[in-house]
Amino acid sequence: MSGQVIAVTGASRGIGAAIALELARRGHTVGCLTRRGAGVETGPPAPELAARMVNIACDVTDEAALRSAFAALAGRAGRIDGLVNNAGIHLDGRSAELPTGVYDQVMATNARAVFVACREAHRHLAARGGTIVNIGSFFDKLGVKRNLAYCASKAAVGAITRCLAVEWAPQKIRVLDVAPGYIATELNAEAMQGKLKAFLEARVPTGGPGTAQDVARLVAALFGEDVPFLTGETIYLDGGQGMAH
């Protein structure tokens, strides 16, 4: 299933950039939806990959911007076959003191925007089917101090995924949730050192955090294989941490 047209939100850096590059490597046309509209910013993509990328400025918390971005991608590429909802934010704080505005900001970016993007993509997928992959987190099933808003938002991603998968299955639209654990990227390189590094090496059964490429390869595999019976599931990619006792 090569040669699809796939929109990726938050494709500028980190996991989103890795996903966009991996999809392009596998022959897909990738709509890179980012705030700046500059596409992958972790370094200039190789010319053969850049040729498969359509860079579009889009704030995922703006419904009109999402609608326009999908229309622009479809106009450039002729259609849309899939969507990766990767854009997100992580703001923490003591729950007893957490401002409502912070909670709302996290939910707006991590959950509401996922729903809106799926809804707007549906306009393009309904006639021919397609695949939507939402990027969740293994925090969706954990109780994590100072992370109430983030955990709630990622649990919502799983619920959105299940509801849309059931509702849109007759239209041959698969909806899946890839839920990573701790992933080392250039965005969190400093935080992943010291005590957290030692903790993860001891706590994660596979010996430490995953990589953005681990996530990218899994997402690309979901687009690369036509498995209509696989939909609605949350696929945990956490090195076994979430299940380890």
C-alpha positions as CSV (number, residue, x, y, z in Angstrom):
1,M,0.0,0.0,0.0
2,S,2.6,2.5,-1.1
3,G,1.8,5.8,-2.8
4,Q,-0.8,7.1,-0.3
5,V,-1.4,10.7,0.5
6,I,-1.1,11.1,4.3
7,A,-1.4,14.3,6.4
8,V,0.8,14.4,9.6
9,T,0.2,17.1,12.2
10,G,3.1,18.4,14.3
11,A,5.6,17.2,11.7
12,S,8.3,19.8,12.4
13,R,10.3,18.0,15.0
14,G,10.4,15.0,17.3
15,I,8.1,12.0,16.7
16,G,6.1,13.9,14.0
17,A,9.2,14.6,11.9
18,A,10.3,11.0,12.2
19,I,6.9,9.8,11.1
20,A,6.8,12.2,8.1
21,L,10.3,11.2,7.0
22,E,9.6,7.5,7.3
23,L,6.3,7.7,5.4
24,A,8.1,9.6,2.6
25,R,10.9,7.0,2.6
26,R,8.2,4.3,1.9
27,G,6.9,6.2,-1.1
28,H,4.0,8.1,0.4
29,T,3.1,11.7,-0.3
30,V,3.2,13.5,3.1
31,G,1.3,16.6,4.0
32,C,3.4,18.2,6.8
33,L,1.0,20.3,8.9
34,T,3.0,22.6,11.2
35,R,2.5,26.0,12.8
36,R,5.3,27.6,10.8
37,G,4.5,25.8,7.6
38,A,8.2,25.0,7.1
39,G,7.8,21.2,7.2
40,V,10.5,19.0,8.9
41,E,12.8,21.3,10.8
42,T,15.3,18.7,12.2
43,G,17.5,19.1,9.1
44,P,16.9,19.4,5.4
45,P,15.3,16.2,4.1
46,A,17.0,14.5,1.3
47,P,15.8,15.8,-2.1
48,E,14.0,12.6,-3.0
49,L,12.1,12.8,0.3
50,A,11.4,16.6,0.1
51,A,9.8,16.0,-3.3
52,R,7.2,13.8,-1.6
53,M,6.4,16.4,1.1
54,V,3.8,19.2,1.0
55,N,4.4,21.8,3.7
56,I,1.3,23.5,5.0
57,A,1.0,26.0,7.9
58,C,-1.7,24.9,10.3
59,D,-2.6,25.5,13.9
60,V,-4.5,22.4,14.9
61,T,-6.5,24.2,17.5
62,D,-8.1,26.3,14.8
63,E,-10.9,24.4,13.1
64,A,-10.9,26.6,10.0
65,A,-7.1,26.2,9.6
66,L,-7.5,22.4,9.7
67,R,-10.2,22.5,7.1
68,S,-8.1,24.7,4.8
69,A,-5.0,22.6,5.3
70,F,-6.8,19.4,4.3
71,A,-8.3,21.2,1.3
72,A,-4.8,22.5,0.3
73,L,-3.3,19.0,0.6
74,A,-6.0,17.4,-1.5
75,G,-5.7,20.2,-4.0
76,R,-2.0,19.6,-4.4
77,A,-1.9,15.8,-4.2
78,G,-5.4,15.0,-5.7
79,R,-6.8,13.2,-2.7
80,I,-6.2,12.3,1.0
81,D,-5.8,8.6,2.0
82,G,-4.8,9.0,5.7
83,L,-4.1,11.1,8.7
84,V,-1.6,11.0,11.6
85,N,-2.7,13.1,14.6
86,N,0.6,13.7,16.2
87,A,0.5,17.3,17.4
88,G,0.3,17.7,21.1
89,I,1.6,19.5,24.2
90,H,2.6,18.4,27.7
91,L,2.0,20.8,30.6
92,D,2.3,19.5,34.1
93,G,1.6,20.8,37.6
94,R,0.3,20.0,41.0
95,S,-3.4,19.1,40.5
96,A,-4.5,21.0,43.6
97,E,-3.1,24.2,42.0
98,L,-3.6,23.5,38.3
99,P,-5.2,26.5,36.6
100,T,-8.3,25.6,34.6
101,G,-6.7,27.5,31.6
102,V,-3.8,25.1,31.6
103,Y,-6.1,22.1,31.7
104,D,-8.2,23.5,28.8
105,Q,-5.1,24.2,26.8
106,V,-3.9,20.7,27.0
107,M,-7.3,19.2,26.2
108,A,-7.8,21.6,23.3
109,T,-4.5,20.6,21.7
110,N,-4.3,16.9,22.6
111,A,-8.0,15.8,22.4
112,R,-10.3,18.4,20.9
113,A,-7.9,19.0,17.9
114,V,-7.7,15.2,17.3
115,F,-11.5,15.0,17.1
116,V,-11.7,18.1,14.8
117,A,-8.9,16.8,12.5
118,C,-10.6,13.4,12.2
119,R,-13.9,15.0,11.4
120,E,-12.4,17.3,8.8
121,A,-10.4,14.4,7.3
122,H,-13.5,12.3,7.1
123,R,-14.8,14.6,4.3
124,H,-11.9,13.4,2.2
125,L,-11.8,9.7,3.3
126,A,-15.5,8.9,3.3
127,A,-15.8,8.1,-0.4
128,R,-12.8,5.7,-0.7
129,G,-11.8,4.7,2.8
130,G,-8.5,5.2,4.5
131,T,-6.6,5.1,7.8
132,I,-6.3,7.4,10.7
133,V,-3.6,6.9,13.3
134,N,-3.8,9.0,16.5
135,I,-0.8,9.3,18.7
136,G,-1.8,8.7,22.3
137,S,0.4,7.8,25.3
138,F,0.7,4.9,27.7
139,F,-0.1,7.6,30.3
140,D,-3.7,7.0,29.3
141,K,-3.9,4.0,31.7
142,L,-1.6,5.2,34.4
143,G,-2.0,7.5,37.5
144,V,0.8,10.0,37.1
145,K,1.5,12.7,39.6
146,R,1.3,16.3,38.2
147,N,0.0,15.0,34.9
148,L,-3.8,15.1,35.4
149,A,-4.4,17.1,32.2
150,Y,-2.1,15.2,30.0
151,C,-3.3,11.8,31.2
152,A,-6.9,12.8,30.7
153,S,-6.2,14.1,27.2
154,K,-4.5,10.9,26.1
155,A,-7.3,8.8,27.6
156,A,-9.7,10.9,25.5
157,V,-7.6,10.0,22.4
158,G,-8.3,6.3,23.0
159,A,-12.0,6.9,23.5
160,I,-12.2,9.1,20.3
161,T,-10.3,6.3,18.4
162,R,-12.7,3.6,19.5
163,C,-15.9,5.6,18.8
164,L,-14.8,6.7,15.3
165,A,-13.5,3.2,14.4
166,V,-16.9,1.7,15.2
167,E,-18.9,4.5,13.5
168,W,-16.8,4.7,10.3
169,A,-16.0,1.1,9.8
170,P,-18.8,0.7,7.2
171,Q,-17.0,3.4,5.1
172,K,-13.8,1.4,5.2
173,I,-12.0,3.9,7.5
174,R,-9.7,2.4,10.1
175,V,-8.9,4.4,13.2
176,L,-6.1,3.4,15.5
177,D,-4.3,4.8,18.5
178,V,-0.5,4.3,18.8
179,A,0.4,5.0,22.5
180,P,4.1,5.4,23.1
181,G,5.9,5.2,26.4
182,Y,9.0,7.2,27.1
183,I,10.5,8.2,23.8
184,A,13.9,10.0,23.5
185,T,13.9,12.8,20.9
186,E,15.9,16.0,20.4
187,L,13.1,17.8,22.2
188,N,13.6,16.1,25.5
189,A,17.3,15.1,25.3
190,E,18.2,17.2,28.4
191,A,15.3,15.9,30.5
192,M,16.2,12.3,29.6
193,Q,19.5,12.5,31.4
194,G,20.4,12.1,35.1
195,K,17.8,10.5,37.4
196,L,15.2,9.9,34.7
197,K,17.8,8.1,32.5
198,A,18.7,5.8,35.4
199,F,15.1,5.3,36.3
200,L,14.1,4.2,32.8
201,E,17.1,1.9,32.4
202,A,16.0,0.1,35.5
203,R,12.2,0.3,35.0
204,V,11.7,-0.4,31.3
205,P,12.1,-4.1,30.6
206,T,13.8,-3.5,27.2
207,G,16.4,-1.3,29.0
208,G,15.5,2.3,28.5
209,P,13.4,4.7,26.4
210,G,12.4,4.1,22.8
211,T,13.2,6.3,19.9
212,A,11.2,8.4,17.5
213,Q,12.1,6.0,14.8
214,D,10.4,3.2,16.8
215,V,7.2,5.1,16.6
216,A,7.6,6.1,13.0
217,R,8.2,2.5,11.9
218,L,5.1,1.3,13.6
219,V,2.9,4.0,12.2
220,A,4.3,3.4,8.7
221,A,3.7,-0.3,9.1
222,L,0.0,0.4,9.9
223,F,-0.3,2.4,6.6
224,G,1.7,-0.2,4.7
225,E,-0.4,-3.2,5.5
226,D,-4.1,-3.5,4.5
227,V,-5.7,-5.2,7.5
228,P,-9.3,-4.1,7.5
229,F,-10.1,-6.1,10.6
230,L,-7.6,-4.1,12.7
231,T,-9.4,-1.0,13.9
232,G,-10.2,0.9,17.1
233,E,-7.3,-0.6,19.1
234,T,-4.8,1.2,21.2
235,I,-1.3,-0.2,20.4
236,Y,1.1,0.4,23.3
237,L,4.8,1.0,22.4
238,D,6.5,1.3,25.7
239,G,9.1,-1.5,26.0
240,G,6.8,-3.3,28.3
241,Q,6.9,-0.6,31.0
242,G,3.2,-0.2,31.4
243,M,2.6,-3.9,32.1
244,A,5.8,-4.6,34.2
245,H,5.3,-5.3,37.9
